[in-house]
Amino acid sequence: MNTAPGAQVARALTAKGELLDPAWHRTVLAVPREAFVPETVWVRTHREGLTVFAPYPRTDADVSRWIHQDYALMTQVDDGEPAGPDGTGIVPTSSISQPSLVVAMLQALDADDGDRILEIGTGPGYNLALLCERFGGDRIVSVEVDTGVAEQARRTLAELGYKPTIITGDGAAEVPDHGPFDHVLATVAAKDVPPAWLEQVRPGGRIVAPWGPGFTSAALLRLVVGEDGAAHGRLLRDAAFMWLRDQRRAVDSWRDHIDEATSGTTSGEAALNPRVVSDPDPGWGVVLGHLVPGLVAHVAEAAEGLLDAVGEATVRLYDRAGSWALAEYTPAGPPYETLCCGPRDLWQEVAAARAVWERAGRPGRDRLGVTVHPDGRQEVWADTPENALTV
Ligand SMILES: C[S@@+](CC[C@H](N)C(=O)[O-])C[C@H]1O[C@@H](n2cnc3c(N)ncnc32)[C@H](O)[C@@H]1O
């Protein structure tokens, strides 16, 4: 029987075909994931009609199993102050990431022995331990925004004999006195890639991060920094992660933003099927979020049993900055009645984004790439960086 500290996790990953690099296989075998699990983990459940995260002791039979399997474990909610009913949490704010995703990110980074790596989002420190095990703690700097999380990670890593530099602070800013680095690995998602990441990486170095405009969950982005300081790269796979603290979206409802009784609304008609906002194509989700910044959509199906409304839906859009719109979908087809309010015409913006995506041949996420300029400007392109998708 294999008694290596990470044997069970490694087996869970090899069974899924996820550990393809033997050097990372050896690394996963060497690191005990259970050492990073705190006394309490937070498990998604439902209370009072809300999705919340309930506290479970790490000794719980299910949790004890999940520790050695390919699951993420939520280790903090609401920045350490659970804000839900009955001691539950609303927003997970730190976690031990899913091992298959951790390994996919490490393999995508493609770092060499001797490289210096900046990790953003230390969390409990499992990924950091893998980096230390493989490259040595003296090559790794990690930044964690939450003081308590950073302190716990320092303790756990020291107990296991790893000695990276862990900085408490905002990983979106430059890390003074430690750069430049060969690569940046973010285990927290960015809507806007911070320019400091580009500035701190040498030309040819990689930035691997969960990224997305925020309309859908993040995808794994692998950027290569060029001589001119810009970085280009492709979207590799799903990578649903929590967002950088300053880039989080509020937890709210359309009711906080849409009031149909307000004055100043404009009614009209749209030719585009409003249900396109829930087209599940991941490439469309990226393009829509990029071209209609801040967009949030909510589709309310007509209640079951309303015989004269079968298949109908009210589709609501808002941007949290004073613009909103709704459209009434009916299977009878266009035109669809619309109502808009605020400085932006969100239906017009969605229609323009859809036209751009269709003209580009409806690229799936595997055809999409991203360029980040040194000033932070981001472009999304199809197939090559010259093919930027713009309205
Ligand atoms: C998904 S967890 C990290 C997972 C972890 N690296 C692991 O080994 O599994 C994301 C972490 O990023 C941290 N974080 C969020 N915003 C940050 C920021 N601006 N700078 C640094 N850390 C941040 C959170 O506090 C959280 O601990």
The ligand as an SDF file (V2000), in Angstrom:
LIG
                    3D

 27 29  0  0  0  0  0  0  0  0999 V2000
   -9.4470   30.1970   -3.4860 C   0  0  0  0  0  0  0  0  0  0  0  0
   -8.5410   30.8650   -2.1440 S   0  0  0  0  0  0  0  0  0  0  0  0
   -6.8830   30.3560   -2.4780 C   0  0  0  0  0  0  0  0  0  0  0  0
   -6.6700   28.9000   -2.5700 C   0  0  0  0  0  0  0  0  0  0  0  0
   -5.3200   28.4490   -2.1750 C   0  0  0  0  0  0  0  0  0  0  0  0
   -4.2270   29.0910   -2.8760 N   0  0  0  0  0  0  0  0  0  0  0  0
   -5.1200   26.9410   -2.1750 C   0  0  0  0  0  0  0  0  0  0  0  0
   -4.0240   26.5600   -1.9540 O   0  0  0  0  0  0  0  0  0  0  0  0
   -6.0480   26.1660   -2.3670 O   0  0  0  0  0  0  0  0  0  0  0  0
   -8.4520   32.5740   -2.5870 C   0  0  0  0  0  0  0  0  0  0  0  0
   -7.7280   33.4300   -1.5870 C   0  0  0  0  0  0  0  0  0  0  0  0
   -7.4630   34.6710   -2.1970 O   0  0  0  0  0  0  0  0  0  0  0  0
   -7.5060   35.6690   -1.1870 C   0  0  0  0  0  0  0  0  0  0  0  0
   -7.6420   36.9800   -1.8250 N   0  0  0  0  0  0  0  0  0  0  0  0
   -8.7620   37.6100   -2.2700 C   0  0  0  0  0  0  0  0  0  0  0  0
   -8.4510   38.8270   -2.7710 N   0  0  0  0  0  0  0  0  0  0  0  0
   -7.1140   38.9710   -2.6440 C   0  0  0  0  0  0  0  0  0  0  0  0
   -6.2120   40.0140   -2.9590 C   0  0  0  0  0  0  0  0  0  0  0  0
   -6.6250   41.1520   -3.5030 N   0  0  0  0  0  0  0  0  0  0  0  0
   -4.8920   39.8270   -2.6730 N   0  0  0  0  0  0  0  0  0  0  0  0
   -4.4640   38.6790   -2.1030 C   0  0  0  0  0  0  0  0  0  0  0  0
   -5.2720   37.6640   -1.7630 N   0  0  0  0  0  0  0  0  0  0  0  0
   -6.5900   37.7930   -2.0320 C   0  0  0  0  0  0  0  0  0  0  0  0
   -8.6820   35.2460   -0.3350 C   0  0  0  0  0  0  0  0  0  0  0  0
   -8.6240   35.8420    0.9530 O   0  0  0  0  0  0  0  0  0  0  0  0
   -8.5280   33.7340   -0.3240 C   0  0  0  0  0  0  0  0  0  0  0  0
   -7.8140   33.2960    0.8020 O   0  0  0  0  0  0  0  0  0  0  0  0
  1  2  1  0
  2  3  1  0
  2 10  1  0
  3  4  1  0
  4  5  1  0
  5  6  1  0
  5  7  1  0
  7  8  2  0
  7  9  1  0
 10 11  1  0
 11 12  1  0
 11 26  1  0
 12 13  1  0
 13 14  1  0
 13 24  1  0
 14 15  1  0
 14 23  1  0
 15 16  2  0
 16 17  1  0
 17 18  1  0
 17 23  2  0
 18 19  1  0
 18 20  2  0
 20 21  1  0
 21 22  2  0
 22 23  1  0
 24 25  1  0
 24 26  1  0
 26 27  1  0
M  CHG  2   2   1   9  -1
M  END
$$$$
